[in-house]
Amino acid sequence: MAYILCAGVLLFTGCGQTISTQDTKAETQESNKELVEFEYNAFRDAYYNHTFDKIDFTKFADSTNNLDTREADGDLWYSYNIYFSYDDIYYWIQASYTENNQLDAVYIKNDINGDVVILYDNYVYKNDLDEFVSRRESLDKWLTVKLPEKYTIGELNFNQGISGGAVILPEVYPMSQEIYDVIKEDIAGSELDATTHYDEWRCAGFIGRILATNNDVNIEFLDGVPQPYGLPTGNHFEKRIQDVIPSEKNDGWYIMEATSLNEFYTFALEEELKDAGVELKEADTFSEYWEFYYLKEGNEKYYYLALAKKEFSFEQAEEIAKNVTIIDK
């Protein structure tokens, strides 16, 4: 099965004294993309009539990106993409073929928030196209949170966090212009690119969702109480669980309190900066957060709130976390 292609865009700009991941959001929505006329209703009919085999998806290549190929497990895949607007939302469709010219998979992606579903995979039609294009999901359908006046919540983005979420602004760990100038070529398309945790680790906080079936977490319950393990781990971030407490709202939810430390740069990037004469200060290399995970046995989704230690004391962060109300129960 081939995977969906996202447009490769550089996350940062080169102006000013610091590089803000937020300053370029509008620009990245439009860069390197060409809207085309697309017979969406015909595509929709083919989906519900199970007649994708009647569509020549290879024509998409001339509309946007050229033919893209990849090798996986010895097989060669050909992927074709189209970028179009429908009902005031921008979408990508990608269709992939095997080397024997057999349709393998068809994906659709909401380009505004990164939400993606598989419509067709190995002769099986999946999900619901109408339900997907009608989604107008927002954070206020997940939970409510009261923040101090200087902080605001950014746009919902399914490419951020574990299963989507939104940053809490402002950005409080900006990248210096000096650092950016050295590594700007390395970060395009890398772990520091727009499709990763980068914004989540740079801003004042983050509100995220976790699908209970997500393989990145392994939450287990004992008599309804989440056990103190199972949070995601990785090479460049560390999470330490501090406590598990019941929600004061007596609604069956528990709050797992944790701390996180997130490294901004790989060893290779740090060496590159050192060779360029850039002296990294410790404060430039990582960020730290108070984290609060909202967990309930049997619920299909969990939620979490991260607040930067640079901005909030633990007492302030815990007070905010305790007043979160979960809507999607």
C-alpha positions as protocol buffer text, in pm:
chain_id: "A"
residue {
  index: 1
  type: MET
  ca { x: 0 y: 0 z: 0 }
}
residue {
  index: 2
  type: ALA
  ca { x: 140 y: 336 z: -97 }
}
residue {
  index: 3
  type: TYR
  ca { x: 125 y: 630 z: 139 }
}
residue {
  index: 4
  type: ILE
  ca { x: -18 y: 974 z: 78 }
}
residue {
  index: 5
  type: LEU
  ca { x: 217 y: 1245 z: -39 }
}
residue {
  index: 6
  type: CYS
  ca { x: 216 y: 1579 z: 138 }
}
residue {
  index: 7
  type: ALA
  ca { x: 352 y: 1883 z: -38 }
}
residue {
  index: 8
  type: GLY
  ca { x: 712 y: 1941 z: 65 }
}
residue {
  index: 9
  type: VAL
  ca { x: 732 y: 2292 z: 205 }
}
residue {
  index: 10
  type: LEU
  ca { x: 990 y: 2472 z: 412 }
}
residue {
  index: 11
  type: LEU
  ca { x: 850 y: 2556 z: 752 }
}
residue {
  index: 12
  type: PHE
  ca { x: 1053 y: 2867 z: 828 }
}
residue {
  index: 13
  type: THR
  ca { x: 1122 y: 3201 z: 666 }
}
residue {
  index: 14
  type: GLY
  ca { x: 1446 y: 3390 z: 671 }
}
residue {
  index: 15
  type: CYS
  ca { x: 1337 y: 3733 z: 788 }
}
residue {
  index: 16
  type: GLY
  ca { x: 1374 y: 3899 z: 1125 }
}
residue {
  index: 17
  type: GLN
  ca { x: 1591 y: 3809 z: 1421 }
}
residue {
  index: 18
  type: THR
  ca { x: 1401 y: 3494 z: 1514 }
}
residue {
  index: 19
  type: ILE
  ca { x: 1225 y: 3239 z: 1300 }
}
residue {
  index: 20
  type: SER
  ca { x: 864 y: 3180 z: 1399 }
}
residue {
  index: 21
  type: THR
  ca { x: 688 y: 2864 z: 1291 }
}
residue {
  index: 22
  type: GLN
  ca { x: 362 y: 3055 z: 1300 }
}
residue {
  index: 23
  type: ASP
  ca { x: 458 y: 3338 z: 1065 }
}
residue {
  index: 24
  type: THR
  ca { x: 456 y: 3110 z: 761 }
}
residue {
  index: 25
  type: LYS
  ca { x: 124 y: 2929 z: 804 }
}
residue {
  index: 26
  type: ALA
  ca { x: -62 y: 3124 z: 536 }
}
residue {
  index: 27
  type: GLU
  ca { x: 232 y: 3097 z: 298 }
}
residue {
  index: 28
  type: THR
  ca { x: 263 y: 2719 z: 329 }
}
residue {
  index: 29
  type: GLN
  ca { x: -101 y: 2671 z: 240 }
}
residue {
  index: 30
  type: GLU
  ca { x: -39 y: 2799 z: -111 }
}
residue {
  index: 31
  type: SER
  ca { x: 329 y: 2744 z: -192 }
}
residue {
  index: 32
  type: ASN
  ca { x: 419 y: 2499 z: -469 }
}
residue {
  index: 33
  type: LYS
  ca { x: 54 y: 2409 z: -531 }
}
residue {
  index: 34
  type: GLU
  ca { x: -161 y: 2454 z: -836 }
}
residue {
  index: 35
  type: LEU
  ca { x: -538 y: 2439 z: -805 }
}
residue {
  index: 36
  type: VAL
  ca { x: -701 y: 2260 z: -1096 }
}
residue {
  index: 37
  type: GLU
  ca { x: -1053 y: 2205 z: -1217 }
}
residue {
  index: 38
  type: PHE
  ca { x: -1172 y: 1867 z: -1100 }
}
residue {
  index: 39
  type: GLU
  ca { x: -1496 y: 1675 z: -1160 }
}
residue {
  index: 40
  type: TYR
  ca { x: -1551 y: 1601 z: -793 }
}
residue {
  index: 41
  type: ASN
  ca { x: -1908 y: 1476 z: -837 }
}
residue {
  index: 42
  type: ALA
  ca { x: -1793 y: 1221 z: -1093 }
}
residue {
  index: 43
  type: PHE
  ca { x: -1521 y: 1111 z: -853 }
}
residue {
  index: 44
  type: ARG
  ca { x: -1779 y: 1083 z: -573 }
}
residue {
  index: 45
  type: ASP
  ca { x: -2012 y: 874 z: -792 }
}
residue {
  index: 46
  type: ALA
  ca { x: -1727 y: 639 z: -879 }
}
residue {
  index: 47
  type: TYR
  ca { x: -1646 y: 597 z: -512 }
}
residue {
  index: 48
  type: TYR
  ca { x: -2000 y: 505 z: -409 }
}
residue {
  index: 49
  type: ASN
  ca { x: -2056 y: 292 z: -719 }
}
residue {
  index: 50
  type: HIS
  ca { x: -1723 y: 115 z: -661 }
}
residue {
  index: 51
  type: THR
  ca { x: -1600 y: 204 z: -1008 }
}
residue {
  index: 52
  type: PHE
  ca { x: -1262 y: 362 z: -945 }
}
residue {
  index: 53
  type: ASP
  ca { x: -1130 y: 122 z: -1208 }
}
residue {
  index: 54
  type: LYS
  ca { x: -1312 y: 338 z: -1466 }
}
residue {
  index: 55
  type: ILE
  ca { x: -1109 y: 647 z: -1372 }
}
residue {
  index: 56
  type: ASP
  ca { x: -768 y: 711 z: -1525 }
}
residue {
  index: 57
  type: PHE
  ca { x: -591 y: 858 z: -1222 }
}
residue {
  index: 58
  type: THR
  ca { x: -264 y: 880 z: -1416 }
}
residue {
  index: 59
  type: LYS
  ca { x: -396 y: 1202 z: -1572 }
}
residue {
  index: 60
  type: PHE
  ca { x: -350 y: 1364 z: -1232 }
}
residue {
  index: 61
  type: ALA
  ca { x: 27 y: 1374 z: -1284 }
}
residue {
  index: 62
  type: ASP
  ca { x: 4 y: 1653 z: -1540 }
}
residue {
  index: 63
  type: SER
  ca { x: -217 y: 1857 z: -1309 }
}
residue {
  index: 64
  type: THR
  ca { x: 14 y: 1895 z: -1012 }
}
residue {
  index: 65
  type: ASN
  ca { x: 326 y: 1702 z: -922 }
}
residue {
  index: 66
  type: ASN
  ca { x: 496 y: 1485 z: -1177 }
}
residue {
  index: 67
  type: LEU
  ca { x: 509 y: 1108 z: -1148 }
}
residue {
  index: 68
  type: ASP
  ca { x: 646 y: 1002 z: -813 }
}
residue {
  index: 69
  type: THR
  ca { x: 790 y: 657 z: -751 }
}
residue {
  index: 70
  type: ARG
  ca { x: 910 y: 470 z: -448 }
}
residue {
  index: 71
  type: GLU
  ca { x: 1037 y: 125 z: -368 }
}
residue {
  index: 72
  type: ALA
  ca { x: 909 y: -72 z: -69 }
}
residue {
  index: 73
  type: ASP
  ca { x: 963 y: -441 z: -7 }
}
residue {
  index: 74
  type: GLY
  ca { x: 1088 y: -482 z: -361 }
}
residue {
  index: 75
  type: ASP
  ca { x: 776 y: -338 z: -523 }
}
residue {
  index: 76
  type: LEU
  ca { x: 762 y: -24 z: -734 }
}
residue {
  index: 77
  type: TRP
  ca { x: 471 y: 211 z: -677 }
}
residue {
  index: 78
  type: TYR
  ca { x: 352 y: 499 z: -892 }
}
residue {
  index: 79
  type: SER
  ca { x: 162 y: 781 z: -724 }
}
residue {
  index: 80
  type: TYR
  ca { x: -47 y: 1052 z: -890 }
}
residue {
  index: 81
  type: ASN
  ca { x: -179 y: 1363 z: -716 }
}
residue {
  index: 82
  type: ILE
  ca { x: -434 y: 1634 z: -773 }
}
residue {
  index: 83
  type: TYR
  ca { x: -500 y: 1951 z: -571 }
}
residue {
  index: 84
  type: PHE
  ca { x: -847 y: 2106 z: -590 }
}
residue {
  index: 85
  type: SER
  ca { x: -1109 y: 2305 z: -402 }
}
residue {
  index: 86
  type: TYR
  ca { x: -1452 y: 2180 z: -304 }
}
residue {
  index: 87
  type: ASP
  ca { x: -1705 y: 2352 z: -79 }
}
residue {
  index: 88
  type: ASP
  ca { x: -1445 y: 2617 z: 13 }
}
residue {
  index: 89
  type: ILE
  ca { x: -1195 y: 2357 z: 137 }
}
residue {
  index: 90
  type: TYR
  ca { x: -867 y: 2259 z: -35 }
}
residue {
  index: 91
  type: TYR
  ca { x: -806 y: 1888 z: -86 }
}
residue {
  index: 92
  type: TRP
  ca { x: -540 y: 1652 z: -217 }
}
residue {
  index: 93
  type: ILE
  ca { x: -627 y: 1321 z: -377 }
}
residue {
  index: 94
  type: GLN
  ca { x: -356 y: 1066 z: -433 }
}
residue {
  index: 95
  type: ALA
  ca { x: -394 y: 743 z: -629 }
}
residue {
  index: 96
  type: SER
  ca { x: -120 y: 482 z: -637 }
}
residue {
  index: 97
  type: TYR
  ca { x: -62 y: 199 z: -881 }
}
residue {
  index: 98
  type: THR
  ca { x: 150 y: -114 z: -863 }
}
residue {
  index: 99
  type: GLU
  ca { x: 422 y: -174 z: -1117 }
}
residue {
  index: 100
  type: ASN
  ca { x: 169 y: -391 z: -1304 }
}
residue {
  index: 101
  type: ASN
  ca { x: -54 y: -85 z: -1345 }
}
residue {
  index: 102
  type: GLN
  ca { x: -312 y: -209 z: -1095 }
}
residue {
  index: 103
  type: LEU
  ca { x: -487 y: 52 z: -882 }
}
residue {
  index: 104
  type: ASP
  ca { x: -362 y: -5 z: -529 }
}
residue {
  index: 105
  type: ALA
  ca { x: -492 y: 278 z: -308 }
}
residue {
  index: 106
  type: VAL
  ca { x: -674 y: 610 z: -316 }
}
residue {
  index: 107
  type: TYR
  ca { x: -646 y: 869 z: -38 }
}
residue {
  index: 108
  type: ILE
  ca { x: -803 y: 1207 z: 21 }
}
residue {
  index: 109
  type: LYS
  ca { x: -651 y: 1474 z: 246 }
}
residue {
  index: 110
  type: ASN
  ca { x: -795 y: 1797 z: 382 }
}
residue {
  index: 111
  type: ASP
  ca { x: -511 y: 2038 z: 310 }
}
residue {
  index: 112
  type: ILE
  ca { x: -621 y: 2288 z: 573 }
}
residue {
  index: 113
  type: ASN
  ca { x: -594 y: 2066 z: 879 }
}
residue {
  index: 114
  type: GLY
  ca { x: -411 y: 1759 z: 746 }
}
residue {
  index: 115
  type: ASP
  ca { x: -697 y: 1515 z: 806 }
}
residue {
  index: 116
  type: VAL
  ca { x: -657 y: 1206 z: 584 }
}
residue {
  index: 117
  type: VAL
  ca { x: -865 y: 897 z: 508 }
}
residue {
  index: 118
  type: ILE
  ca { x: -818 y: 597 z: 282 }
}
residue {
  index: 119
  type: LEU
  ca { x: -1099 y: 559 z: 29 }
}
residue {
  index: 120
  type: TYR
  ca { x: -972 y: 251 z: -151 }
}
residue {
  index: 121
  type: ASP
  ca { x: -710 y: -4 z: -55 }
}
residue {
  index: 122
  type: ASN
  ca { x: -631 y: -334 z: -228 }
}
residue {
  index: 123
  type: TYR
  ca { x: -975 y: -374 z: -393 }
}
residue {
  index: 124
  type: VAL
  ca { x: -1165 y: -265 z: -81 }
}
residue {
  index: 125
  type: TYR
  ca { x: -1359 y: 64 z: -55 }
}
residue {
  index: 126
  type: LYS
  ca { x: -1323 y: 220 z: 288 }
}
residue {
  index: 127
  type: ASN
  ca { x: -1455 y: 500 z: 511 }
}
residue {
  index: 128
  type: ASP
  ca { x: -1722 y: 744 z: 394 }
}
residue {
  index: 129
  type: LEU
  ca { x: -1635 y: 1020 z: 148 }
}
residue {
  index: 130
  type: ASP
  ca { x: -1940 y: 1237 z: 224 }
}
residue {
  index: 131
  type: GLU
  ca { x: -1873 y: 1216 z: 597 }
}
residue {
  index: 132
  type: PHE
  ca { x: -1512 y: 1314 z: 539 }
}
residue {
  index: 133
  type: VAL
  ca { x: -1582 y: 1625 z: 329 }
}
residue {
  index: 134
  type: SER
  ca { x: -1855 y: 1736 z: 571 }
}
residue {
  index: 135
  type: ARG
  ca { x: -1621 y: 1733 z: 870 }
}
residue {
  index: 136
  type: ARG
  ca { x: -1587 y: 2071 z: 1034 }
}
residue {
  index: 137
  type: GLU
  ca { x: -1415 y: 1947 z: 1344 }
}
residue {
  index: 138
  type: SER
  ca { x: -1306 y: 2199 z: 1605 }
}
residue {
  index: 139
  type: LEU
  ca { x: -1144 y: 2188 z: 1945 }
}
residue {
  index: 140
  type: ASP
  ca { x: -1461 y: 2303 z: 2119 }
}
residue {
  index: 141
  type: LYS
  ca { x: -1611 y: 1967 z: 2022 }
}
residue {
  index: 142
  type: TRP
  ca { x: -1328 y: 1794 z: 2210 }
}
residue {
  index: 143
  type: LEU
  ca { x: -1289 y: 1996 z: 2527 }
}
residue {
  index: 144
  type: THR
  ca { x: -1302 y: 2340 z: 2681 }
}
residue {
  index: 145
  type: VAL
  ca { x: -1006 y: 2508 z: 2848 }
}
residue {
  index: 146
  type: LYS
  ca { x: -965 y: 2853 z: 3005 }
}
residue {
  index: 147
  type: LEU
  ca { x: -626 y: 3015 z: 2944 }
}
residue {
  index: 148
  type: PRO
  ca { x: -476 y: 3338 z: 3078 }
}
residue {
  index: 149
  type: GLU
  ca { x: -552 y: 3638 z: 2858 }
}
residue {
  index: 150
  type: LYS
  ca { x: -216 y: 3655 z: 2675 }
}
residue {
  index: 151
  type: TYR
  ca { x: -253 y: 3303 z: 2530 }
}
residue {
  index: 152
  type: THR
  ca { x: -459 y: 3195 z: 2228 }
}
residue {
  index: 153
  type: ILE
  ca { x: -531 y: 2861 z: 2063 }
}
residue {
  index: 154
  type: GLY
  ca { x: -414 y: 2807 z: 1705 }
}
residue {
  index: 155
  type: GLU
  ca { x: -587 y: 2620 z: 1425 }
}
residue {
  index: 156
  type: LEU
  ca { x: -669 y: 2251 z: 1454 }
}
residue {
  index: 157
  type: ASN
  ca { x: -415 y: 2046 z: 1257 }
}
residue {
  index: 158
  type: PHE
  ca { x: -429 y: 1667 z: 1226 }
}
residue {
  index: 159
  type: ASN
  ca { x: -60 y: 1654 z: 1132 }
}
residue {
  index: 160
  type: GLN
  ca { x: 44 y: 1777 z: 1476 }
}
residue {
  index: 161
  type: GLY
  ca { x: 69 y: 1588 z: 1801 }
}
residue {
  index: 162
  type: ILE
  ca { x: -24 y: 1222 z: 1824 }
}
residue {
  index: 163
  type: SER
  ca { x: -368 y: 1223 z: 1660 }
}
residue {
  index: 164
  type: GLY
  ca { x: -413 y: 1593 z: 1584 }
}
residue {
  index: 165
  type: GLY
  ca { x: -440 y: 1905 z: 1793 }
}
residue {
  index: 166
  type: ALA
  ca { x: -365 y: 2276 z: 1814 }
}
residue {
  index: 167
  type: VAL
  ca { x: -79 y: 2481 z: 1951 }
}
residue {
  index: 168
  type: ILE
  ca { x: -122 y: 2741 z: 2222 }
}
residue {
  index: 169
  type: LEU
  ca { x: 31 y: 3070 z: 2113 }
}
residue {
  index: 170
  type: PRO
  ca { x: 257 y: 3262 z: 2135 }
}
residue {
  index: 171
  type: GLU
  ca { x: 569 y: 3077 z: 2031 }
}
residue {
  index: 172
  type: VAL
  ca { x: 807 y: 3086 z: 2327 }
}
residue {
  index: 173
  type: TYR
  ca { x: 1106 y: 2886 z: 2199 }
}
residue {
  index: 174
  type: PRO
  ca { x: 1186 y: 3060 z: 1866 }
}
residue {
  index: 175
  type: MET
  ca { x: 1478 y: 2959 z: 1649 }
}
residue {
  index: 176
  type: SER
  ca { x: 1744 y: 3227 z: 1610 }
}
residue {
  index: 177
  type: GLN
  ca { x: 1823 y: 3366 z: 1267 }
}
residue {
  index: 178
  type: GLU
  ca { x: 2185 y: 3250 z: 1307 }
}
residue {
  index: 179
  type: ILE
  ca { x: 2082 y: 2888 z: 1362 }
}
residue {
  index: 180
  type: TYR
  ca { x: 1827 y: 2896 z: 1083 }
}
residue {
  index: 181
  type: ASP
  ca { x: 2076 y: 3025 z: 828 }
}
residue {
  index: 182
  type: VAL
  ca { x: 2301 y: 2725 z: 890 }
}
residue {
  index: 183
  type: ILE
  ca { x: 2047 y: 2441 z: 890 }
}
residue {
  index: 184
  type: LYS
  ca { x: 1766 y: 2572 z: 668 }
}
residue {
  index: 185
  type: GLU
  ca { x: 1850 y: 2322 z: 392 }
}
residue {
  index: 186
  type: ASP
  ca { x: 1850 y: 2030 z: 637 }
}
residue {
  index: 187
  type: ILE
  ca { x: 1515 y: 2096 z: 801 }
}
residue {
  index: 188
  type: ALA
  ca { x: 1305 y: 2095 z: 484 }
}
residue {
  index: 189
  type: GLY
  ca { x: 1126 y: 1759 z: 480 }
}
residue {
  index: 190
  type: SER
  ca { x: 1302 y: 1641 z: 796 }
}
residue {
  index: 191
  type: GLU
  ca { x: 1187 y: 1583 z: 1152 }
}
residue {
  index: 192
  type: LEU
  ca { x: 1174 y: 1960 z: 1192 }
}
residue {
  index: 193
  type: ASP
  ca { x: 931 y: 2003 z: 906 }
}
residue {
  index: 194
  type: ALA
  ca { x: 570 y: 2117 z: 927 }
}
residue {
  index: 195
  type: THR
  ca { x: 425 y: 1767 z: 948 }
}
residue {
  index: 196
  type: THR
  ca { x: 590 y: 1683 z: 1280 }
}
residue {
  index: 197
  type: HIS
  ca { x: 588 y: 1780 z: 1647 }
}
residue {
  index: 198
  type: TYR
  ca { x: 794 y: 2091 z: 1581 }
}
residue {
  index: 199
  type: ASP
  ca { x: 526 y: 2351 z: 1654 }
}
residue {
  index: 200
  type: GLU
  ca { x: 414 y: 2151 z: 1953 }
}
residue {
  index: 201
  type: TRP
  ca { x: 762 y: 2178 z: 2102 }
}
residue {
  index: 202
  type: ARG
  ca { x: 811 y: 2550 z: 2026 }
}
residue {
  index: 203
  type: CYS
  ca { x: 490 y: 2713 z: 2149 }
}
residue {
  index: 204
  type: ALA
  ca { x: 348 y: 2803 z: 2488 }
}
residue {
  index: 205
  type: GLY
  ca { x: 149 y: 2484 z: 2488 }
}
residue {
  index: 206
  type: PHE
  ca { x: -49 y: 2226 z: 2296 }
}
residue {
  index: 207
  type: ILE
  ca { x: -393 y: 2068 z: 2311 }
}
residue {
  index: 208
  type: GLY
  ca { x: -396 y: 1721 z: 2157 }
}
residue {
  index: 209
  type: ARG
  ca { x: -607 y: 1418 z: 2091 }
}
residue {
  index: 210
  type: ILE
  ca { x: -502 y: 1053 z: 2110 }
}
residue {
  index: 211
  type: LEU
  ca { x: -700 y: 777 z: 1945 }
}
residue {
  index: 212
  type: ALA
  ca { x: -719 y: 490 z: 2194 }
}
residue {
  index: 213
  type: THR
  ca { x: -611 y: 251 z: 1918 }
}
residue {
  index: 214
  type: ASN
  ca { x: -298 y: 453 z: 1835 }
}
residue {
  index: 215
  type: ASN
  ca { x: 11 y: 232 z: 1851 }
}
residue {
  index: 216
  type: ASP
  ca { x: 220 y: 517 z: 1992 }
}
residue {
  index: 217
  type: VAL
  ca { x: 52 y: 483 z: 2329 }
}
residue {
  index: 218
  type: ASN
  ca { x: -10 y: 180 z: 2547 }
}
residue {
  index: 219
  type: ILE
  ca { x: -249 y: 296 z: 2817 }
}
residue {
  index: 220
  type: GLU
  ca { x: -373 y: 17 z: 3045 }
}
residue {
  index: 221
  type: PHE
  ca { x: -640 y: 39 z: 3315 }
}
residue {
  index: 222
  type: LEU
  ca { x: -689 y: -146 z: 3642 }
}
residue {
  index: 223
  type: ASP
  ca { x: -1039 y: -119 z: 3784 }
}
residue {
  index: 224
  type: GLY
  ca { x: -1091 y: 188 z: 3568 }
}
residue {
  index: 225
  type: VAL
  ca { x: -771 y: 360 z: 3682 }
}
residue {
  index: 226
  type: PRO
  ca { x: -500 y: 425 z: 3418 }
}
residue {
  index: 227
  type: GLN
  ca { x: -168 y: 276 z: 3517 }
}
residue {
  index: 228
  type: PRO
  ca { x: 142 y: 502 z: 3531 }
}
residue {
  index: 229
  type: TYR
  ca { x: 303 y: 395 z: 3204 }
}
residue {
  index: 230
  type: GLY
  ca { x: 228 y: 375 z: 2833 }
}
residue {
  index: 231
  type: LEU
  ca { x: 303 y: 728 z: 2712 }
}
residue {
  index: 232
  type: PRO
  ca { x: 491 y: 769 z: 2380 }
}
residue {
  index: 233
  type: THR
  ca { x: 869 y: 746 z: 2378 }
}
residue {
  index: 234
  type: GLY
  ca { x: 1123 y: 855 z: 2118 }
}
residue {
  index: 235
  type: ASN
  ca { x: 1486 y: 933 z: 2045 }
}
residue {
  index: 236
  type: HIS
  ca { x: 1445 y: 1308 z: 2086 }
}
residue {
  index: 237
  type: PHE
  ca { x: 1186 y: 1342 z: 2360 }
}
residue {
  index: 238
  type: GLU
  ca { x: 1141 y: 1206 z: 2708 }
}
residue {
  index: 239
  type: LYS
  ca { x: 825 y: 1189 z: 2919 }
}
residue {
  index: 240
  type: ARG
  ca { x: 817 y: 1120 z: 3291 }
}
residue {
  index: 241
  type: ILE
  ca { x: 490 y: 1039 z: 3464 }
}
residue {
  index: 242
  type: GLN
  ca { x: 447 y: 1214 z: 3798 }
}
residue {
  index: 243
  type: ASP
  ca { x: 101 y: 1114 z: 3920 }
}
residue {
  index: 244
  type: VAL
  ca { x: -243 y: 985 z: 3823 }
}
residue {
  index: 245
  type: ILE
  ca { x: -538 y: 1166 z: 3981 }
}
residue {
  index: 246
  type: PRO
  ca { x: -916 y: 1140 z: 3933 }
}
residue {
  index: 247
  type: SER
  ca { x: -1090 y: 1430 z: 3765 }
}
residue {
  index: 248
  type: GLU
  ca { x: -1250 y: 1661 z: 4017 }
}
residue {
  index: 249
  type: LYS
  ca { x: -1561 y: 1666 z: 3797 }
}
residue {
  index: 250
  type: ASN
  ca { x: -1643 y: 1304 z: 3902 }
}
residue {
  index: 251
  type: ASP
  ca { x: -1706 y: 1206 z: 3540 }
}
residue {
  index: 252
  type: GLY
  ca { x: -1494 y: 892 z: 3524 }
}
residue {
  index: 253
  type: TRP
  ca { x: -1193 y: 1066 z: 3368 }
}
residue {
  index: 254
  type: TYR
  ca { x: -846 y: 1056 z: 3517 }
}
residue {
  index: 255
  type: ILE
  ca { x: -559 y: 1298 z: 3468 }
}
residue {
  index: 256
  type: MET
  ca { x: -211 y: 1153 z: 3422 }
}
residue {
  index: 257
  type: GLU
  ca { x: 39 y: 1425 z: 3512 }
}
residue {
  index: 258
  type: ALA
  ca { x: 378 y: 1414 z: 3341 }
}
residue {
  index: 259
  type: THR
  ca { x: 673 y: 1625 z: 3233 }
}
residue {
  index: 260
  type: SER
  ca { x: 842 y: 1623 z: 2895 }
}
residue {
  index: 261
  type: LEU
  ca { x: 1181 y: 1728 z: 2761 }
}
residue {
  index: 262
  type: ASN
  ca { x: 1210 y: 1770 z: 2383 }
}
residue {
  index: 263
  type: GLU
  ca { x: 1536 y: 1803 z: 2191 }
}
residue {
  index: 264
  type: PHE
  ca { x: 1529 y: 2035 z: 1892 }
}
residue {
  index: 265
  type: TYR
  ca { x: 1835 y: 1911 z: 1707 }
}
residue {
  index: 266
  type: THR
  ca { x: 1995 y: 1580 z: 1626 }
}
residue {
  index: 267
  type: PHE
  ca { x: 2361 y: 1524 z: 1705 }
}
residue {
  index: 268
  type: ALA
  ca { x: 2441 y: 1568 z: 1336 }
}
residue {
  index: 269
  type: LEU
  ca { x: 2270 y: 1910 z: 1326 }
}
residue {
  index: 270
  type: GLU
  ca { x: 2447 y: 2021 z: 1643 }
}
residue {
  index: 271
  type: GLU
  ca { x: 2781 y: 1923 z: 1487 }
}
residue {
  index: 272
  type: GLU
  ca { x: 2692 y: 2115 z: 1173 }
}
residue {
  index: 273
  type: LEU
  ca { x: 2617 y: 2424 z: 1380 }
}
residue {
  index: 274
  type: LYS
  ca { x: 2938 y: 2382 z: 1576 }
}
residue {
  index: 275
  type: ASP
  ca { x: 3140 y: 2354 z: 1254 }
}
residue {
  index: 276
  type: ALA
  ca { x: 2974 y: 2675 z: 1132 }
}
residue {
  index: 277
  type: GLY
  ca { x: 3087 y: 2856 z: 1444 }
}
residue {
  index: 278
  type: VAL
  ca { x: 2743 y: 2875 z: 1604 }
}
residue {
  index: 279
  type: GLU
  ca { x: 2766 y: 2839 z: 1979 }
}
residue {
  index: 280
  type: LEU
  ca { x: 2451 y: 2671 z: 2103 }
}
residue {
  index: 281
  type: LYS
  ca { x: 2331 y: 2769 z: 2446 }
}
residue {
  index: 282
  type: GLU
  ca { x: 2159 y: 2499 z: 2647 }
}
residue {
  index: 283
  type: ALA
  ca { x: 1834 y: 2695 z: 2637 }
}
residue {
  index: 284
  type: ASP
  ca { x: 1843 y: 2683 z: 2255 }
}
residue {
  index: 285
  type: THR
  ca { x: 1849 y: 2306 z: 2233 }
}
residue {
  index: 286
  type: PHE
  ca { x: 1538 y: 2182 z: 2411 }
}
residue {
  index: 287
  type: SER
  ca { x: 1200 y: 2272 z: 2557 }
}
residue {
  index: 288
  type: GLU
  ca { x: 1022 y: 2147 z: 2868 }
}
residue {
  index: 289
  type: TYR
  ca { x: 651 y: 2109 z: 2940 }
}
residue {
  index: 290
  type: TRP
  ca { x: 404 y: 2016 z: 3208 }
}
residue {
  index: 291
  type: GLU
  ca { x: 173 y: 1759 z: 3049 }
}
residue {
  index: 292
  type: PHE
  ca { x: -174 y: 1641 z: 3151 }
}
residue {
  index: 293
  type: TYR
  ca { x: -335 y: 1337 z: 2987 }
}
residue {
  index: 294
  type: TYR
  ca { x: -712 y: 1290 z: 3015 }
}
residue {
  index: 295
  type: LEU
  ca { x: -790 y: 920 z: 3016 }
}
residue {
  index: 296
  type: LYS
  ca { x: -1108 y: 717 z: 3057 }
}
residue {
  index: 297
  type: GLU
  ca { x: -1140 y: 342 z: 3019 }
}
residue {
  index: 298
  type: GLY
  ca { x: -1354 y: 244 z: 2722 }
}
residue {
  index: 299
  type: ASN
  ca { x: -1342 y: 586 z: 2559 }
}
residue {
  index: 300
  type: GLU
  ca { x: -1232 y: 585 z: 2195 }
}
residue {
  index: 301
  type: LYS
  ca { x: -1028 y: 903 z: 2239 }
}
residue {
  index: 302
  type: TYR
  ca { x: -801 y: 1049 z: 2503 }
}
residue {
  index: 303
  type: TYR
  ca { x: -685 y: 1409 z: 2525 }
}
residue {
  index: 304
  type: TYR
  ca { x: -384 y: 1597 z: 2658 }
}
residue {
  index: 305
  type: LEU
  ca { x: -273 y: 1945 z: 2749 }
}
residue {
  index: 306
  type: ALA
  ca { x: 92 y: 2059 z: 2746 }
}
residue {
  index: 307
  type: LEU
  ca { x: 202 y: 2389 z: 2900 }
}
residue {
  index: 308
  type: ALA
  ca { x: 556 y: 2525 z: 2873 }
}
residue {
  index: 309
  type: LYS
  ca { x: 756 y: 2534 z: 3195 }
}
residue {
  index: 310
  type: LYS
  ca { x: 904 y: 2856 z: 3061 }
}
residue {
  index: 311
  type: GLU
  ca { x: 561 y: 3018 z: 3090 }
}
residue {
  index: 312
  type: PHE
  ca { x: 381 y: 2840 z: 3373 }
}
residue {
  index: 313
  type: SER
  ca { x: 464 y: 2716 z: 3721 }
}
residue {
  index: 314
  type: PHE
  ca { x: 337 y: 2367 z: 3802 }
}
residue {
  index: 315
  type: GLU
  ca { x: 69 y: 2515 z: 4026 }
}
residue {
  index: 316
  type: GLN
  ca { x: -54 y: 2741 z: 3744 }
}
residue {
  index: 317
  type: ALA
  ca { x: -48 y: 2460 z: 3491 }
}
residue {
  index: 318
  type: GLU
  ca { x: -227 y: 2215 z: 3721 }
}
residue {
  index: 319
  type: GLU
  ca { x: -499 y: 2469 z: 3796 }
}
residue {
  index: 320
  type: ILE
  ca { x: -564 y: 2517 z: 3424 }
}
residue {
  index: 321
  type: ALA
  ca { x: -559 y: 2140 z: 3368 }
}
residue {
  index: 322
  type: LYS
  ca { x: -806 y: 2065 z: 3645 }
}
residue {
  index: 323
  type: ASN
  ca { x: -1058 y: 2305 z: 3493 }
}
residue {
  index: 324
  type: VAL
  ca { x: -1055 y: 2138 z: 3151 }
}
residue {
  index: 325
  type: THR
  ca { x: -1396 y: 1992 z: 3062 }
}
residue {
  index: 326
  type: ILE
  ca { x: -1405 y: 1697 z: 2823 }
}
residue {
  index: 327
  type: ILE
  ca { x: -1694 y: 1735 z: 2575 }
}
residue {
  index: 328
  type: ASP
  ca { x: -1639 y: 1426 z: 2359 }
}
residue {
  index: 329
  type: LYS
  ca { x: -1735 y: 1162 z: 2617 }
}
